[in-house]
Amino acid sequence: MDVQIQSLSKSGGEFYFGEKVPVWAETEGDKQEISYEWSTTGGSFDGWRTQNLFENLWIAPNVAGEYTVTATAKNEGTTSTRSTNMKVTRYFFDEFQSAYTLTGNGWTTSNTTNALENDTDPTLSTLELTASSSSKPNIRRSLNLADLKIPFSVRTQLGWKDEFLADSSITVSLFFVQPTDPTIPYLREIRWDVWPTVDTASDNNYRIGYETFIPATNTSKFSTYGNAVPDPLPLTDSVNGKRADLTMADGQTKNLSFSVDADNVFHAYIDGTLWFSSNGIRDWLTYAKATYTGFEDPLAKEYRVAFPTKKGTASTIFLKSVYINNDGEILK
């Protein structure tokens, strides 16, 4: 019987920039001396070793759009061809549905034990991380598959469960590349700290701002109220404070979103509701570009979530999703 590709399958329905996506052909018929050829209208394949096999690894391009992957099976003069649509939607997203989340899929953890509840339903998928040492536990991802410059938007859906160390915080950060000239200050980190279990009647439960850094002098400054350039300007008054909507109960999820839009205006959202917008980063960047010859625009290099160390209590947090855009859309 002639060889026939019955189906061409893929791992997932939509993809992010640079994602490595398994694709495979289901073939019937005479499979003696069969070989395959692969082609795509965008992106690439991961190396020459997979080109003659029934499965391949497609690497998504760094531009949103719809692309086609095609496999052709050949066997002693007979051929069969089938294609599948590959939809690339954004810079990055993860709903923790894949069993390969922590095995070569870009995520790195430190000082944690991990439990992945992966499911085809994203509302049921969760990555749990529990502190395993007295060193700061965290999960992080390098943002090196494509440049992430302004505008960008980051949304994290997370929470804690079972136990959480009292008077401690969860920190969501975006870190940036050090510029070529070490004498020039640069935006090194945007950081949002949340103390999810403190009593807001008496204690602050958030801190939000950004850090500037001069490598040559090892000078670090965090944005705070009362700063004036060249120090980093505050994002909000006050950078430390109390918000009841940042309190999290055991098992409760929160959406924490921050963005810098095309006009360099910073926005922060809590569960889809705008908390504040700020010209703090915009005004500091305007000053820096006018003052320092060769100043380089911020280029993000790493996304990170950190949480309390193990001190008697082994805190557990969970991630439901992480979304990062670079197309101007503000994630809420």
C-alpha positions as CSV (number, residue, x, y, z in Angstrom):
1,M,0.0,0.0,0.0
2,D,1.3,3.5,-0.8
3,V,2.5,5.6,2.1
4,Q,-0.1,8.1,3.4
5,I,0.3,10.8,6.1
6,Q,-3.0,10.5,7.9
7,S,-2.4,13.5,10.2
8,L,0.2,16.1,11.1
9,S,0.0,17.0,14.8
10,K,1.6,19.7,17.0
11,S,2.1,20.3,20.7
12,G,-0.2,23.2,21.5
13,G,-2.5,25.5,19.6
14,E,-0.7,28.9,19.8
15,F,2.9,29.7,20.4
16,Y,5.3,32.4,21.5
17,F,8.4,33.9,19.9
18,G,11.2,31.4,19.7
19,E,9.2,28.6,21.2
20,K,10.3,25.0,20.3
21,V,7.3,23.1,19.2
22,P,7.2,19.3,18.6
23,V,5.4,18.4,15.3
24,W,4.9,14.8,14.1
25,A,3.3,12.8,11.3
26,E,1.0,9.8,11.7
27,T,1.7,7.7,8.6
28,E,0.0,4.5,7.2
29,G,1.0,2.2,4.4
30,D,4.3,0.7,3.3
31,K,6.9,2.2,5.7
32,Q,9.9,0.4,4.4
33,E,12.7,2.8,3.4
34,I,10.4,5.8,4.2
35,S,11.9,9.3,4.6
36,Y,10.5,12.7,5.4
37,E,11.0,16.2,4.2
38,W,9.9,19.2,6.3
39,S,9.3,22.8,5.2
40,T,7.8,26.0,6.8
41,T,6.6,29.4,5.7
42,G,8.2,31.0,8.8
43,G,10.5,30.0,11.7
44,S,13.0,27.2,11.4
45,F,13.7,23.6,12.5
46,D,16.0,22.5,15.3
47,G,19.0,21.0,13.4
48,W,19.6,18.6,10.6
49,R,19.2,15.4,12.6
50,T,15.4,15.6,12.5
51,Q,14.9,16.4,8.9
52,N,14.4,12.8,7.7
53,L,12.3,11.6,10.6
54,F,8.5,11.5,11.2
55,E,8.8,14.1,14.0
56,N,10.5,17.4,14.1
57,L,11.0,20.5,16.3
58,W,9.8,23.7,14.9
59,I,11.2,27.0,16.2
60,A,8.6,29.8,16.1
61,P,9.7,33.1,14.4
62,N,9.9,36.4,16.3
63,V,6.9,38.0,14.6
64,A,3.3,37.3,15.4
65,G,1.3,35.7,12.6
66,E,0.1,32.4,11.1
67,Y,2.6,30.1,9.5
68,T,2.4,26.7,7.8
69,V,4.5,23.6,8.6
70,T,4.5,20.9,5.9
71,A,5.7,17.3,6.0
72,T,6.2,15.1,3.0
73,A,6.7,11.3,3.3
74,K,8.5,9.5,0.6
75,N,8.8,5.8,-0.1
76,E,10.2,4.3,-3.4
77,G,8.6,6.9,-5.6
78,T,5.3,7.5,-3.7
79,T,4.8,10.6,-1.7
80,S,2.2,12.0,0.7
81,T,2.1,15.6,2.0
82,R,0.2,17.2,4.8
83,S,0.4,20.7,6.4
84,T,-0.6,22.2,9.7
85,N,-1.2,25.9,10.8
86,M,1.1,27.4,13.4
87,K,-0.2,30.5,15.2
88,V,2.3,32.7,16.9
89,T,0.5,35.2,19.1
90,R,2.9,37.1,21.4
91,Y,6.4,37.6,22.9
92,F,5.9,35.0,25.6
93,F,3.2,33.1,27.6
94,D,3.0,30.1,29.8
95,E,-0.1,28.6,31.3
96,F,1.9,25.7,32.7
97,Q,0.1,23.1,30.7
98,S,3.2,21.3,29.4
99,A,4.8,18.3,31.2
100,Y,8.1,19.8,29.8
101,T,7.8,23.1,31.6
102,L,10.9,22.5,33.8
103,T,12.9,20.3,31.4
104,G,14.6,22.4,28.8
105,N,11.7,24.8,28.3
106,G,13.4,27.9,29.4
107,W,12.5,28.1,33.1
108,T,15.1,27.8,35.9
109,T,14.5,27.4,39.6
110,S,16.7,27.8,42.6
111,N,16.3,26.5,46.2
112,T,12.8,25.1,45.5
113,T,11.0,21.8,45.2
114,N,8.5,21.8,42.4
115,A,5.1,20.2,41.6
116,L,3.6,20.7,38.2
117,E,-0.2,20.0,37.8
118,N,-0.3,20.2,34.0
119,D,-3.7,19.9,32.3
120,T,-5.2,20.8,28.8
121,D,-7.5,23.1,30.7
122,P,-5.4,26.1,31.7
123,T,-7.6,26.9,34.7
124,L,-6.5,23.5,36.2
125,S,-2.8,23.9,35.4
126,T,-0.5,25.1,38.2
127,L,3.2,25.2,38.9
128,E,3.8,25.0,42.7
129,L,7.2,25.9,44.2
130,T,8.2,25.3,47.8
131,A,11.2,26.8,49.5
132,S,13.8,24.2,50.2
133,S,16.7,26.1,51.8
134,S,17.7,29.3,53.6
135,S,18.8,30.8,50.4
136,K,16.3,32.9,48.4
137,P,14.1,30.6,46.3
138,N,13.0,31.8,42.9
139,I,11.9,30.9,39.4
140,R,13.2,32.8,36.5
141,R,13.3,32.9,32.7
142,S,15.9,34.4,30.4
143,L,14.3,36.7,27.8
144,N,16.8,36.1,25.0
145,L,14.7,34.5,22.3
146,A,13.9,38.0,20.9
147,D,14.7,41.6,22.1
148,L,12.2,42.8,24.7
149,K,12.3,46.6,24.6
150,I,9.8,49.3,25.4
151,P,6.8,48.9,24.9
152,F,6.4,45.8,27.0
153,S,3.7,44.5,29.4
154,V,4.0,41.7,32.0
155,R,1.1,39.9,33.7
156,T,1.6,37.3,36.4
157,Q,-1.2,35.2,38.0
158,L,0.0,33.7,41.3
159,G,-0.8,33.0,44.9
160,W,0.3,31.0,47.9
161,K,-1.0,27.8,49.5
162,D,-0.6,25.7,52.7
163,E,2.0,27.9,54.4
164,F,3.6,31.2,54.0
165,L,6.3,32.8,56.2
166,A,4.9,35.6,58.2
167,D,5.8,39.2,57.3
168,S,7.4,38.0,54.1
169,S,7.0,39.0,50.4
170,I,6.5,37.7,46.9
171,T,8.6,39.7,44.4
172,V,7.9,39.9,40.7
173,S,10.8,41.5,38.8
174,L,12.0,42.3,35.3
175,F,15.8,42.7,35.0
176,F,17.7,44.6,32.2
177,V,20.9,44.3,30.3
178,Q,23.9,46.2,31.5
179,P,25.0,48.8,28.8
180,T,28.4,48.8,27.1
181,D,29.6,52.0,28.9
182,P,29.9,51.1,32.7
183,T,29.9,54.8,33.7
184,I,26.4,55.4,32.4
185,P,23.5,54.7,34.8
186,Y,20.8,52.3,33.5
187,L,17.5,50.8,34.4
188,R,18.5,47.5,36.1
189,E,15.3,46.3,37.6
190,I,11.6,46.9,37.9
191,R,10.4,45.3,41.1
192,W,6.9,44.8,42.7
193,D,7.0,43.4,46.2
194,V,3.8,42.1,47.8
195,W,3.4,41.0,51.4
196,P,0.3,38.8,50.9
197,T,-0.5,37.9,54.5
198,V,0.2,41.0,56.6
199,D,-2.5,42.9,58.4
200,T,-3.0,46.1,56.4
201,A,-4.6,47.8,59.4
202,S,-1.1,48.1,60.8
203,D,1.6,47.2,58.2
204,N,2.5,48.0,54.7
205,N,1.9,45.2,52.2
206,Y,3.5,46.5,48.9
207,R,6.5,48.2,47.5
208,I,6.8,49.1,43.8
209,G,9.5,50.9,41.9
210,Y,12.6,50.5,39.9
211,E,16.4,50.5,40.4
212,T,19.1,52.4,38.5
213,F,22.7,51.2,38.7
214,I,26.1,52.6,37.7
215,P,28.4,49.6,37.2
216,A,31.7,51.6,37.3
217,T,30.9,52.9,40.8
218,N,28.7,50.1,42.0
219,T,26.0,52.7,42.8
220,S,22.5,51.4,43.2
221,K,19.5,53.7,43.7
222,F,15.8,52.7,44.2
223,S,13.1,55.0,43.1
224,T,11.3,56.6,46.0
225,Y,9.2,59.6,46.8
226,G,11.3,62.8,47.0
227,N,13.9,61.7,44.5
228,A,15.0,64.1,41.8
229,V,17.1,63.2,38.7
230,P,19.7,61.9,38.3
231,D,18.2,59.6,41.0
232,P,15.3,57.4,39.8
233,L,12.0,59.2,40.1
234,P,9.2,57.5,42.0
235,L,6.4,55.7,40.3
236,T,3.8,56.4,42.9
237,D,3.3,58.1,46.3
238,S,4.1,56.3,48.3
239,V,6.2,53.5,47.0
240,N,5.5,51.6,50.2
241,G,1.9,51.3,51.4
242,K,-1.3,49.4,52.2
243,R,-3.8,48.0,49.8
244,A,-6.5,45.6,50.8
245,D,-6.7,44.2,47.2
246,L,-3.1,42.9,47.5
247,T,-4.0,40.7,50.5
248,M,-4.1,37.0,49.5
249,A,-5.8,34.1,51.3
250,D,-4.5,30.6,51.1
251,G,-5.2,29.3,47.6
252,Q,-6.4,32.7,46.3
253,T,-4.9,33.9,42.9
254,K,-4.0,37.5,42.0
255,N,-3.2,39.0,38.6
256,L,-0.3,41.5,39.0
257,S,0.4,43.4,35.8
258,F,2.9,46.2,35.0
259,S,3.6,47.8,31.7
260,V,5.8,50.5,30.1
261,D,3.9,51.8,27.0
262,A,5.3,53.3,23.8
263,D,5.4,56.8,25.5
264,N,7.4,55.3,28.4
265,V,4.5,55.7,30.8
266,F,4.3,53.0,33.5
267,H,1.0,51.3,34.4
268,A,0.2,48.9,37.2
269,Y,-3.0,46.8,37.4
270,I,-4.4,44.6,40.1
271,D,-6.8,41.9,39.0
272,G,-7.5,43.8,35.8
273,T,-8.2,47.2,37.5
274,L,-5.8,50.1,36.9
275,W,-4.0,51.0,40.1
276,F,-2.0,53.9,38.8
277,S,-0.1,55.3,35.8
278,S,3.2,57.1,36.2
279,N,5.6,59.3,34.3
280,G,8.5,58.3,36.7
281,I,10.4,56.1,34.2
282,R,9.5,58.3,31.3
283,D,11.0,61.4,32.9
284,W,14.1,59.6,34.1
285,L,14.7,58.1,30.7
286,T,14.2,61.6,29.1
287,Y,16.9,63.0,31.4
288,A,19.3,60.1,30.9
289,K,19.1,60.3,27.1
290,A,19.7,64.0,27.1
291,T,22.5,63.8,29.6
292,Y,24.6,60.7,28.8
293,T,26.1,60.3,25.4
294,G,25.6,56.8,24.2
295,F,22.8,56.0,26.6
296,E,21.1,52.7,25.5
297,D,17.4,52.0,25.6
298,P,16.4,49.5,28.3
299,L,16.6,45.9,27.0
300,A,15.0,43.3,29.3
301,K,17.0,40.1,30.0
302,E,15.2,38.2,32.7
303,Y,11.8,37.7,34.3
304,R,11.8,36.4,37.9
305,V,9.5,35.6,40.8
306,A,11.1,35.3,44.3
307,F,9.6,34.3,47.6
308,P,10.6,33.7,51.2
309,T,13.4,31.4,52.3
310,K,12.8,28.3,54.4
311,K,12.9,29.4,58.1
312,G,10.9,26.7,60.0
313,T,8.0,27.5,57.6
314,A,8.6,26.2,54.0
315,S,6.5,28.7,52.0
316,T,4.7,27.5,48.9
317,I,3.7,29.7,46.0
318,F,2.0,28.8,42.8
319,L,1.9,30.3,39.3
320,K,-1.1,30.0,37.1
321,S,0.1,32.0,34.1
322,V,2.8,34.4,32.9
323,Y,2.2,36.6,29.9
324,I,4.6,39.1,28.3
325,N,3.7,41.3,25.3
326,N,5.9,43.6,23.2
327,D,3.3,44.8,20.7
328,G,2.0,47.8,22.6
329,E,-1.0,46.0,24.1
330,I,-1.3,46.6,27.9
331,L,-2.0,43.4,29.8
332,K,-4.5,43.9,32.6
